[in-house]
Amino acid sequence: MAQSEQDLAKQLANPIANLISVPLQFNYDHNLGRDDRGDRYLLNVQPVVPIDLNSDWLLISRTIVPFISQDDVVPGEGSQFGIGDTVQSLFFSPKSSGHLTWGVGPVFLLPTSTEDTLGSRKWGAGPTGVALVQEGPWTYGGLVNHIWSFAGDGERDRVSQTFLQPFLNYTTSSATTFFLNTESTYDWEAENWSIPFNFGVNQLFTIGGQKVQIGGGLRYWAESPDTGAEGWGGRINLVFLFPA
């Protein structure tokens, strides 16, 4: 049975929905670097692929591959463009879990950066989990992971980072979704927080038979390291989805 566009939009608000999707997330931030003159353009390619394990369980693969262009972010390095480190998450999620949807599994850090300044040069791993509730038009919950480095360039700093993403979404009958979240990271080695608040709106369309969600919004950096982004930034979302 074909799903309504509102149902599909609500599935996109669920990070571990049983739905193949390819989100493209474009971000812009500024005031980076020691003199606050740096700019960064970041395109995250984030395919989500559910794998049917058996009658009771799904395995949800979520991959984040960042493409980065930045200027005056690293002192003396000028401009860089390339791929950053890939984050691969795998969530084991029950097909039927009642009112609460949840998934847990491993997360991996892969040193895929094409420039020294765009990645950690470290292999990492750790646990990840997500839990959410969908009630009427509302979706709320959170995603968390922690990554420790275990191998890689011995001259680079170790990685020990916690990622926290509480989220709140409201989806209308016309498949418009208003979103609010934070994507906070605590660096245990440097002992500092990066906390952006993101808010905006996405709309589901059908274009030539292809389901596409398009939207965007703003974000505000409530906390960041001395060389991190400050003030306001922007985000554009483009999601291709492939319902069964």
PyRosetta script that sets phi, psi and omega in degrees:
from pyrosetta import init, pose_from_sequence

init()
pose = pose_from_sequence("MAQSEQDLAKQLANPIANLISVPLQFNYDHNLGRDDRGDRYLLNVQPVVPIDLNSDWLLISRTIVPFISQDDVVPGEGSQFGIGDTVQSLFFSPKSSGHLTWGVGPVFLLPTSTEDTLGSRKWGAGPTGVALVQEGPWTYGGLVNHIWSFAGDGERDRVSQTFLQPFLNYTTSSATTFFLNTESTYDWEAENWSIPFNFGVNQLFTIGGQKVQIGGGLRYWAESPDTGAEGWGGRINLVFLFPA")
pose.set_psi(1, 132.4)
pose.set_omega(1, -179.8)
pose.set_phi(2, -67.1)
pose.set_psi(2, 139.1)
pose.set_omega(2, 179.4)
pose.set_phi(3, -86.7)
pose.set_psi(3, 148.9)
pose.set_omega(3, 175.5)
pose.set_phi(4, -69.9)
pose.set_psi(4, 158.3)
pose.set_omega(4, 179.1)
pose.set_phi(5, -65.2)
pose.set_psi(5, -32.7)
pose.set_omega(5, 176.1)
pose.set_phi(6, -63.3)
pose.set_psi(6, -41.8)
pose.set_omega(6, 178.4)
pose.set_phi(7, -63.7)
pose.set_psi(7, -40.7)
pose.set_omega(7, 178.4)
pose.set_phi(8, -65.4)
pose.set_psi(8, -41.4)
pose.set_omega(8, 178.1)
pose.set_phi(9, -62.7)
pose.set_psi(9, -38.4)
pose.set_omega(9, 177.7)
pose.set_phi(10, -67.1)
pose.set_psi(10, -35.5)
pose.set_omega(10, 176.2)
pose.set_phi(11, -63.2)
pose.set_psi(11, -35.7)
pose.set_omega(11, 178.8)
pose.set_phi(12, -68.6)
pose.set_psi(12, -20.3)
pose.set_omega(12, 175.2)
pose.set_phi(13, -79.7)
pose.set_psi(13, -7.7)
pose.set_omega(13, 179.3)
pose.set_phi(14, -101.8)
pose.set_psi(14, 114.7)
pose.set_omega(14, -176.9)
pose.set_phi(15, -63.1)
pose.set_psi(15, -19.2)
pose.set_omega(15, -178.4)
pose.set_phi(16, -123.4)
pose.set_psi(16, 36.9)
pose.set_omega(16, 177.4)
pose.set_phi(17, -67.3)
pose.set_psi(17, 152.0)
pose.set_omega(17, 177.4)
pose.set_phi(18, -81.4)
pose.set_psi(18, 70.1)
pose.set_omega(18, -172.1)
pose.set_phi(19, -156.2)
pose.set_psi(19, 127.1)
pose.set_omega(19, 175.3)
pose.set_phi(20, -75.3)
pose.set_psi(20, 127.0)
pose.set_omega(20, 177.7)
pose.set_phi(21, -145.0)
pose.set_psi(21, 155.4)
pose.set_omega(21, 177.8)
pose.set_phi(22, -129.7)
pose.set_psi(22, 88.8)
pose.set_omega(22, 176.9)
pose.set_phi(23, -77.7)
pose.set_psi(23, 138.3)
pose.set_omega(23, 170.3)
pose.set_phi(24, -116.9)
pose.set_psi(24, 117.2)
pose.set_omega(24, -174.2)
pose.set_phi(25, -118.2)
pose.set_psi(25, 114.3)
pose.set_omega(25, -178.9)
pose.set_phi(26, -103.8)
pose.set_psi(26, 126.5)
pose.set_omega(26, -178.3)
pose.set_phi(27, -124.1)
pose.set_psi(27, 144.8)
pose.set_omega(27, 173.0)
pose.set_phi(28, -127.8)
pose.set_psi(28, 131.5)
pose.set_omega(28, 175.6)
pose.set_phi(29, -136.8)
pose.set_psi(29, 155.1)
pose.set_omega(29, -178.7)
pose.set_phi(30, -141.8)
pose.set_psi(30, -175.5)
pose.set_omega(30, -175.9)
pose.set_phi(31, 60.8)
pose.set_psi(31, 38.1)
pose.set_omega(31, 176.9)
pose.set_phi(32, -94.8)
pose.set_psi(32, 165.3)
pose.set_omega(32, 177.0)
pose.set_phi(33, 88.8)
pose.set_psi(33, 173.5)
pose.set_omega(33, -175.8)
pose.set_phi(34, -67.0)
pose.set_psi(34, -28.8)
pose.set_omega(34, -179.7)
pose.set_phi(35, -106.2)
pose.set_psi(35, 11.5)
pose.set_omega(35, 176.0)
pose.set_phi(36, 60.3)
pose.set_psi(36, 29.7)
pose.set_omega(36, 179.7)
pose.set_phi(37, -108.0)
pose.set_psi(37, -1.3)
pose.set_omega(37, -174.1)
pose.set_phi(38, -80.4)
pose.set_psi(38, 151.5)
pose.set_omega(38, 175.3)
pose.set_phi(39, -127.1)
pose.set_psi(39, 147.9)
pose.set_omega(39, 177.8)
pose.set_phi(40, -138.6)
pose.set_psi(40, 130.9)
pose.set_omega(40, 171.4)
pose.set_phi(41, -111.0)
pose.set_psi(41, 126.2)
pose.set_omega(41, -173.8)
pose.set_phi(42, -130.0)
pose.set_psi(42, 122.0)
pose.set_omega(42, 174.3)
pose.set_phi(43, -110.7)
pose.set_psi(43, 113.2)
pose.set_omega(43, 175.5)
pose.set_phi(44, -96.0)
pose.set_psi(44, 120.3)
pose.set_omega(44, 172.4)
pose.set_phi(45, -97.0)
pose.set_psi(45, 119.3)
pose.set_omega(45, -164.9)
pose.set_phi(46, -131.1)
pose.set_psi(46, 66.2)
pose.set_omega(46, -179.7)
pose.set_phi(47, -64.6)
pose.set_psi(47, 139.2)
pose.set_omega(47, 176.9)
pose.set_phi(48, -120.5)
pose.set_psi(48, 122.6)
pose.set_omega(48, -175.7)
pose.set_phi(49, -130.7)
pose.set_psi(49, 115.1)
pose.set_omega(49, 174.9)
pose.set_phi(50, -83.8)
pose.set_psi(50, 139.8)
pose.set_omega(50, 179.0)
pose.set_phi(51, -120.8)
pose.set_psi(51, 124.2)
pose.set_omega(51, -178.2)
pose.set_phi(52, -80.0)
pose.set_psi(52, 109.4)
pose.set_omega(52, -178.8)
pose.set_phi(53, -83.0)
pose.set_psi(53, -46.9)
pose.set_omega(53, 178.5)
pose.set_phi(54, -163.2)
pose.set_psi(54, -164.3)
pose.set_omega(54, -176.4)
pose.set_phi(55, -70.4)
pose.set_psi(55, -14.3)
pose.set_omega(55, -174.9)
pose.set_phi(56, -113.5)
pose.set_psi(56, -24.0)
pose.set_omega(56, -169.0)
pose.set_phi(57, -130.2)
pose.set_psi(57, 146.0)
pose.set_omega(57, 170.6)
pose.set_phi(58, -115.2)
pose.set_psi(58, 151.0)
pose.set_omega(58, 167.4)
pose.set_phi(59, -114.8)
pose.set_psi(59, 118.4)
pose.set_omega(59, -178.4)
pose.set_phi(60, -103.6)
pose.set_psi(60, 119.6)
pose.set_omega(60, 176.6)
pose.set_phi(61, -96.9)
pose.set_psi(61, 123.6)
pose.set_omega(61, 176.4)
pose.set_phi(62, -124.0)
pose.set_psi(62, 119.2)
pose.set_omega(62, -177.1)
pose.set_phi(63, -116.6)
pose.set_psi(63, 138.3)
pose.set_omega(63, 175.1)
pose.set_phi(64, -124.4)
pose.set_psi(64, 114.1)
pose.set_omega(64, 177.2)
pose.set_phi(65, -113.7)
pose.set_psi(65, 112.7)
pose.set_omega(65, -177.9)
pose.set_phi(66, -92.2)
pose.set_psi(66, 134.6)
pose.set_omega(66, 170.8)
pose.set_phi(67, -110.3)
pose.set_psi(67, 123.9)
pose.set_omega(67, -167.4)
pose.set_phi(68, -124.2)
pose.set_psi(68, 135.9)
pose.set_omega(68, 168.5)
pose.set_phi(69, -128.6)
pose.set_psi(69, 124.4)
pose.set_omega(69, -177.0)
pose.set_phi(70, -143.3)
pose.set_psi(70, 151.9)
pose.set_omega(70, -180.0)
pose.set_phi(71, -132.2)
pose.set_psi(71, 135.8)
pose.set_omega(71, 173.9)
pose.set_phi(72, 56.0)
pose.set_psi(72, 34.0)
pose.set_omega(72, 177.8)
pose.set_phi(73, -92.7)
pose.set_psi(73, -42.1)
pose.set_omega(73, 179.5)
pose.set_phi(74, -103.8)
pose.set_psi(74, 122.5)
pose.set_omega(74, -177.1)
pose.set_phi(75, -54.0)
pose.set_psi(75, 128.9)
pose.set_omega(75, 176.1)
pose.set_phi(76, 77.8)
pose.set_psi(76, 2.3)
pose.set_omega(76, -175.7)
pose.set_phi(77, -105.5)
pose.set_psi(77, -9.9)
pose.set_omega(77, 178.6)
pose.set_phi(78, 67.4)
pose.set_psi(78, -127.2)
pose.set_omega(78, -176.2)
pose.set_phi(79, -107.5)
pose.set_psi(79, 148.4)
pose.set_omega(79, 175.0)
pose.set_phi(80, -136.4)
pose.set_psi(80, 148.4)
pose.set_omega(80, 173.6)
pose.set_phi(81, -144.0)
pose.set_psi(81, 134.2)
pose.set_omega(81, 177.7)
pose.set_phi(82, 165.8)
pose.set_psi(82, -162.7)
pose.set_omega(82, -179.0)
pose.set_phi(83, -96.8)
pose.set_psi(83, 139.7)
pose.set_omega(83, 174.3)
pose.set_phi(84, -93.0)
pose.set_psi(84, -165.5)
pose.set_omega(84, 179.0)
pose.set_phi(85, -75.0)
pose.set_psi(85, 140.2)
pose.set_omega(85, 178.6)
pose.set_phi(86, -88.5)
pose.set_psi(86, 138.2)
pose.set_omega(86, 173.5)
pose.set_phi(87, -113.8)
pose.set_psi(87, 121.4)
pose.set_omega(87, -179.0)
pose.set_phi(88, -114.7)
pose.set_psi(88, 119.6)
pose.set_omega(88, 178.6)
pose.set_phi(89, -113.6)
pose.set_psi(89, 143.6)
pose.set_omega(89, 176.2)
pose.set_phi(90, -128.8)
pose.set_psi(90, 122.2)
pose.set_omega(90, -178.1)
pose.set_phi(91, -114.9)
pose.set_psi(91, 123.2)
pose.set_omega(91, 169.7)
pose.set_phi(92, -88.5)
pose.set_psi(92, 119.8)
pose.set_omega(92, -173.1)
pose.set_phi(93, -132.5)
pose.set_psi(93, 131.3)
pose.set_omega(93, 177.2)
pose.set_phi(94, -69.9)
pose.set_psi(94, 143.2)
pose.set_omega(94, 179.2)
pose.set_phi(95, -68.8)
pose.set_psi(95, -29.6)
pose.set_omega(95, 178.9)
pose.set_phi(96, -130.7)
pose.set_psi(96, 111.5)
pose.set_omega(96, -178.0)
pose.set_phi(97, -131.3)
pose.set_psi(97, 20.5)
pose.set_omega(97, 178.0)
pose.set_phi(98, 73.3)
pose.set_psi(98, -141.5)
pose.set_omega(98, -175.0)
pose.set_phi(99, -68.5)
pose.set_psi(99, -27.9)
pose.set_omega(99, -175.0)
pose.set_phi(100, -103.8)
pose.set_psi(100, 126.8)
pose.set_omega(100, 172.6)
pose.set_phi(101, -97.9)
pose.set_psi(101, 130.8)
pose.set_omega(101, -177.8)
pose.set_phi(102, -146.9)
pose.set_psi(102, 162.0)
pose.set_omega(102, 175.5)
pose.set_phi(103, -158.9)
pose.set_psi(103, 145.8)
pose.set_omega(103, 178.3)
pose.set_phi(104, -137.6)
pose.set_psi(104, 157.6)
pose.set_omega(104, 178.2)
pose.set_phi(105, 169.9)
pose.set_psi(105, -163.4)
pose.set_omega(105, 180.0)
pose.set_phi(106, -94.6)
pose.set_psi(106, 156.2)
pose.set_omega(106, 171.2)
pose.set_phi(107, -127.5)
pose.set_psi(107, 143.1)
pose.set_omega(107, -176.2)
pose.set_phi(108, -127.5)
pose.set_psi(108, 140.7)
pose.set_omega(108, 173.0)
pose.set_phi(109, -104.3)
pose.set_psi(109, 121.8)
pose.set_omega(109, -177.2)
pose.set_phi(110, -113.0)
pose.set_psi(110, 124.7)
pose.set_omega(110, -175.7)
pose.set_phi(111, -77.8)
pose.set_psi(111, 73.8)
pose.set_omega(111, -176.4)
pose.set_phi(112, -96.1)
pose.set_psi(112, 5.9)
pose.set_omega(112, -175.0)
pose.set_phi(113, -63.7)
pose.set_psi(113, 140.8)
pose.set_omega(113, -179.8)
pose.set_phi(114, -92.2)
pose.set_psi(114, -8.5)
pose.set_omega(114, 177.2)
pose.set_phi(115, -133.8)
pose.set_psi(115, 144.5)
pose.set_omega(115, 178.4)
pose.set_phi(116, -56.8)
pose.set_psi(116, -35.9)
pose.set_omega(116, -175.5)
pose.set_phi(117, -79.8)
pose.set_psi(117, -4.9)
pose.set_omega(117, -176.7)
pose.set_phi(118, -105.4)
pose.set_psi(118, 0.6)
pose.set_omega(118, -178.5)
pose.set_phi(119, -157.6)
pose.set_psi(119, 179.2)
pose.set_omega(119, -174.8)
pose.set_phi(120, -92.0)
pose.set_psi(120, -16.6)
pose.set_omega(120, -173.1)
pose.set_phi(121, 58.9)
pose.set_psi(121, 30.2)
pose.set_omega(121, -178.9)
pose.set_phi(122, -126.6)
pose.set_psi(122, 146.2)
pose.set_omega(122, 166.0)
pose.set_phi(123, -90.0)
pose.set_psi(123, 139.0)
pose.set_omega(123, -178.8)
pose.set_phi(124, -144.3)
pose.set_psi(124, 163.9)
pose.set_omega(124, 178.1)
pose.set_phi(125, -159.5)
pose.set_psi(125, 165.2)
pose.set_omega(125, 178.1)
pose.set_phi(126, 173.7)
pose.set_psi(126, -170.9)
pose.set_omega(126, 179.3)
pose.set_phi(127, -94.2)
pose.set_psi(127, 155.4)
pose.set_omega(127, 173.8)
pose.set_phi(128, -142.6)
pose.set_psi(128, 155.6)
pose.set_omega(128, 179.2)
pose.set_phi(129, -158.6)
pose.set_psi(129, 155.4)
pose.set_omega(129, 177.5)
pose.set_phi(130, -144.6)
pose.set_psi(130, 144.6)
pose.set_omega(130, 175.6)
pose.set_phi(131, -145.0)
pose.set_psi(131, 140.7)
pose.set_omega(131, -178.6)
pose.set_phi(132, -156.0)
pose.set_psi(132, 159.9)
pose.set_omega(132, 176.7)
pose.set_phi(133, -126.8)
pose.set_psi(133, 137.5)
pose.set_omega(133, 174.3)
pose.set_phi(134, -119.3)
pose.set_psi(134, 114.9)
pose.set_omega(134, -179.1)
pose.set_phi(135, -126.2)
pose.set_psi(135, 113.1)
pose.set_omega(135, -177.5)
pose.set_phi(136, 56.3)
pose.set_psi(136, -128.7)
pose.set_omega(136, -179.6)
pose.set_phi(137, -80.2)
pose.set_psi(137, -6.0)
pose.set_omega(137, -172.7)
pose.set_phi(138, -94.4)
pose.set_psi(138, 140.7)
pose.set_omega(138, 168.6)
pose.set_phi(139, -130.1)
pose.set_psi(139, 124.4)
pose.set_omega(139, 178.6)
pose.set_phi(140, -144.4)
pose.set_psi(140, 147.1)
pose.set_omega(140, -178.1)
pose.set_phi(141, 170.7)
pose.set_psi(141, -153.3)
pose.set_omega(141, -178.4)
pose.set_phi(142, -163.2)
pose.set_psi(142, 154.7)
pose.set_omega(142, 176.8)
pose.set_phi(143, -124.6)
pose.set_psi(143, 140.6)
pose.set_omega(143, -178.7)
pose.set_phi(144, -142.2)
pose.set_psi(144, 146.5)
pose.set_omega(144, 168.7)
pose.set_phi(145, -151.8)
pose.set_psi(145, 164.1)
pose.set_omega(145, 172.4)
pose.set_phi(146, -139.3)
pose.set_psi(146, 133.3)
pose.set_omega(146, -178.4)
pose.set_phi(147, -121.4)
pose.set_psi(147, 127.9)
pose.set_omega(147, 170.4)
pose.set_phi(148, -111.5)
pose.set_psi(148, 139.4)
pose.set_omega(148, 173.2)
pose.set_phi(149, -79.9)
pose.set_psi(149, 146.2)
pose.set_omega(149, 179.8)
pose.set_phi(150, -131.8)
pose.set_psi(150, -7.0)
pose.set_omega(150, 179.3)
pose.set_phi(151, -162.9)
pose.set_psi(151, 170.5)
pose.set_omega(151, 178.5)
pose.set_phi(152, 127.6)
pose.set_psi(152, -161.2)
pose.set_omega(152, -177.7)
pose.set_phi(153, -63.9)
pose.set_psi(153, 116.1)
pose.set_omega(153, -177.6)
pose.set_phi(154, -68.2)
pose.set_psi(154, -15.6)
pose.set_omega(154, 179.6)
pose.set_phi(155, -89.7)
pose.set_psi(155, -6.2)
pose.set_omega(155, 179.5)
pose.set_phi(156, -95.9)
pose.set_psi(156, 154.5)
pose.set_omega(156, -179.9)
pose.set_phi(157, -62.0)
pose.set_psi(157, 146.1)
pose.set_omega(157, 174.6)
pose.set_phi(158, -65.5)
pose.set_psi(158, 156.0)
pose.set_omega(158, 176.9)
pose.set_phi(159, -108.4)
pose.set_psi(159, 126.8)
pose.set_omega(159, 170.6)
pose.set_phi(160, -148.3)
pose.set_psi(160, 96.5)
pose.set_omega(160, -171.9)
pose.set_phi(161, -133.7)
pose.set_psi(161, 137.2)
pose.set_omega(161, 174.0)
pose.set_phi(162, -106.4)
pose.set_psi(162, 131.5)
pose.set_omega(162, 178.3)
pose.set_phi(163, -113.5)
pose.set_psi(163, 130.4)
pose.set_omega(163, -179.8)
pose.set_phi(164, -127.9)
pose.set_psi(164, 127.6)
pose.set_omega(164, -179.6)
pose.set_phi(165, -135.3)
pose.set_psi(165, 81.9)
pose.set_omega(165, 168.1)
pose.set_phi(166, -72.5)
pose.set_psi(166, 143.7)
pose.set_omega(166, -176.7)
pose.set_phi(167, -143.2)
pose.set_psi(167, 152.8)
pose.set_omega(167, 178.1)
pose.set_phi(168, -141.1)
pose.set_psi(168, 127.2)
pose.set_omega(168, -178.9)
pose.set_phi(169, -132.5)
pose.set_psi(169, 146.5)
pose.set_omega(169, 175.4)
pose.set_phi(170, -128.7)
pose.set_psi(170, 120.1)
pose.set_omega(170, -176.9)
pose.set_phi(171, -112.5)
pose.set_psi(171, 125.6)
pose.set_omega(171, -178.0)
pose.set_phi(172, -87.3)
pose.set_psi(172, 172.7)
pose.set_omega(172, 179.2)
pose.set_phi(173, -66.8)
pose.set_psi(173, -18.1)
pose.set_omega(173, 177.8)
pose.set_phi(174, -94.2)
pose.set_psi(174, 15.4)
pose.set_omega(174, 175.8)
pose.set_phi(175, 67.4)
pose.set_psi(175, 28.8)
pose.set_omega(175, 171.8)
pose.set_phi(176, -95.9)
pose.set_psi(176, 129.3)
pose.set_omega(176, -178.5)
pose.set_phi(177, -118.4)
pose.set_psi(177, 122.8)
pose.set_omega(177, 173.2)
pose.set_phi(178, -95.7)
pose.set_psi(178, 132.8)
pose.set_omega(178, -174.6)
pose.set_phi(179, -127.2)
pose.set_psi(179, 149.7)
pose.set_omega(179, 173.7)
pose.set_phi(180, -144.2)
pose.set_psi(180, 128.6)
pose.set_omega(180, 177.7)
pose.set_phi(181, -156.8)
pose.set_psi(181, 168.5)
pose.set_omega(181, 165.3)
pose.set_phi(182, -122.2)
pose.set_psi(182, 153.2)
pose.set_omega(182, 177.4)
pose.set_phi(183, -127.6)
pose.set_psi(183, 72.3)
pose.set_omega(183, -169.7)
pose.set_phi(184, -88.5)
pose.set_psi(184, 139.5)
pose.set_omega(184, 177.2)
pose.set_phi(185, -127.6)
pose.set_psi(185, 130.5)
pose.set_omega(185, 172.5)
pose.set_phi(186, -110.0)
pose.set_psi(186, 123.1)
pose.set_omega(186, 178.7)
pose.set_phi(187, -94.2)
pose.set_psi(187, 107.6)
pose.set_omega(187, -176.4)
pose.set_phi(188, -72.7)
pose.set_psi(188, -21.9)
pose.set_omega(188, 177.7)
pose.set_phi(189, -76.7)
pose.set_psi(189, -46.1)
pose.set_omega(189, -180.0)
pose.set_phi(190, -87.9)
pose.set_psi(190, -13.1)
pose.set_omega(190, 180.0)
pose.set_phi(191, 57.8)
pose.set_psi(191, 54.1)
pose.set_omega(191, 176.5)
pose.set_phi(192, -146.3)
pose.set_psi(192, 160.1)
pose.set_omega(192, -179.6)
pose.set_phi(193, -105.8)
pose.set_psi(193, 148.7)
pose.set_omega(193, 163.8)
pose.set_phi(194, -123.0)
pose.set_psi(194, 116.7)
pose.set_omega(194, -173.4)
pose.set_phi(195, -133.0)
pose.set_psi(195, 95.2)
pose.set_omega(195, 170.5)
pose.set_phi(196, -96.7)
pose.set_psi(196, 138.9)
pose.set_omega(196, 171.1)
pose.set_phi(197, -99.8)
pose.set_psi(197, 125.1)
pose.set_omega(197, -178.6)
pose.set_phi(198, -112.0)
pose.set_psi(198, 135.6)
pose.set_omega(198, 176.1)
pose.set_phi(199, -149.7)
pose.set_psi(199, 146.9)
pose.set_omega(199, -178.6)
pose.set_phi(200, 173.0)
pose.set_psi(200, -157.3)
pose.set_omega(200, -174.9)
pose.set_phi(201, -144.9)
pose.set_psi(201, 143.5)
pose.set_omega(201, 176.5)
pose.set_phi(202, -125.9)
pose.set_psi(202, 148.2)
pose.set_omega(202, 179.1)
pose.set_phi(203, -129.3)
pose.set_psi(203, 132.8)
pose.set_omega(203, 177.8)
pose.set_phi(204, -88.5)
pose.set_psi(204, 131.6)
pose.set_omega(204, 178.4)
pose.set_phi(205, -127.7)
pose.set_psi(205, 164.2)
pose.set_omega(205, 166.7)
pose.set_phi(206, -117.9)
pose.set_psi(206, 117.3)
pose.set_omega(206, -176.6)
pose.set_phi(207, -121.3)
pose.set_psi(207, 110.0)
pose.set_omega(207, -179.2)
pose.set_phi(208, 58.9)
pose.set_psi(208, 34.1)
pose.set_omega(208, -179.2)
pose.set_phi(209, 87.5)
pose.set_psi(209, -8.3)
pose.set_omega(209, -179.6)
pose.set_phi(210, -97.6)
pose.set_psi(210, 127.3)
pose.set_omega(210, 174.9)
pose.set_phi(211, -77.1)
pose.set_psi(211, 126.4)
pose.set_omega(211, -177.4)
pose.set_phi(212, -138.5)
pose.set_psi(212, 135.1)
pose.set_omega(212, 172.0)
pose.set_phi(213, -107.3)
pose.set_psi(213, 129.8)
pose.set_omega(213, -177.9)
pose.set_phi(214, -127.8)
pose.set_psi(214, 138.5)
pose.set_omega(214, 178.1)
pose.set_phi(215, -177.5)
pose.set_psi(215, -164.6)
pose.set_omega(215, 179.8)
pose.set_phi(216, 173.2)
pose.set_psi(216, -174.5)
pose.set_omega(216, -179.4)
pose.set_phi(217, 177.0)
pose.set_psi(217, -162.6)
pose.set_omega(217, -178.6)
pose.set_phi(218, -117.0)
pose.set_psi(218, 164.0)
pose.set_omega(218, 169.9)
pose.set_phi(219, -142.9)
pose.set_psi(219, 153.5)
pose.set_omega(219, -179.6)
pose.set_phi(220, -127.9)
pose.set_psi(220, 130.5)
pose.set_omega(220, -179.5)
pose.set_phi(221, -86.4)
pose.set_psi(221, 103.4)
pose.set_omega(221, 179.5)
pose.set_phi(222, -77.0)
pose.set_psi(222, -26.9)
pose.set_omega(222, -179.7)
pose.set_phi(223, -154.9)
pose.set_psi(223, 141.6)
pose.set_omega(223, 176.3)
pose.set_phi(224, -161.2)
pose.set_psi(224, 160.4)
pose.set_omega(224, 174.9)
pose.set_phi(225, -61.9)
pose.set_psi(225, 170.1)
pose.set_omega(225, -177.9)
pose.set_phi(226, -56.9)
pose.set_psi(226, -34.2)
pose.set_omega(226, -178.5)
pose.set_phi(227, -99.4)
pose.set_psi(227, 5.8)
pose.set_omega(227, -178.0)
pose.set_phi(228, -83.2)
pose.set_psi(228, 177.9)
pose.set_omega(228, -179.6)
pose.set_phi(229, -66.7)
pose.set_psi(229, 152.5)
pose.set_omega(229, 178.0)
pose.set_phi(230, -134.8)
pose.set_psi(230, 156.3)
pose.set_omega(230, 174.1)
pose.set_phi(231, 71.2)
pose.set_psi(231, -141.9)
pose.set_omega(231, -173.2)
pose.set_phi(232, -95.9)
pose.set_psi(232, 147.7)
pose.set_omega(232, 173.3)
pose.set_phi(233, -137.8)
pose.set_psi(233, -177.0)
pose.set_omega(233, -177.9)
pose.set_phi(234, -136.3)
pose.set_psi(234, 162.3)
pose.set_omega(234, -179.8)
pose.set_phi(235, -145.7)
pose.set_psi(235, 137.7)
pose.set_omega(235, 171.6)
pose.set_phi(236, -122.3)
pose.set_psi(236, 132.1)
pose.set_omega(236, 180.0)
pose.set_phi(237, -112.9)
pose.set_psi(237, 136.9)
pose.set_omega(237, 172.5)
pose.set_phi(238, -139.0)
pose.set_psi(238, 117.4)
pose.set_omega(238, -174.6)
pose.set_phi(239, -125.1)
pose.set_psi(239, 124.7)
pose.set_omega(239, 171.8)
pose.set_phi(240, -97.5)
pose.set_psi(240, 128.2)
pose.set_omega(240, -178.9)
pose.set_phi(241, -124.9)
pose.set_psi(241, 151.0)
pose.set_omega(241, -172.1)
pose.set_phi(242, -132.0)
pose.set_psi(242, 77.9)
pose.set_omega(242, -179.4)
pose.set_phi(243, -67.0)
pose.set_psi(243, 151.8)
pose.set_omega(243, -179.7)
pose.set_phi(244, -68.9)
pose.dump_pdb("model.pdb")
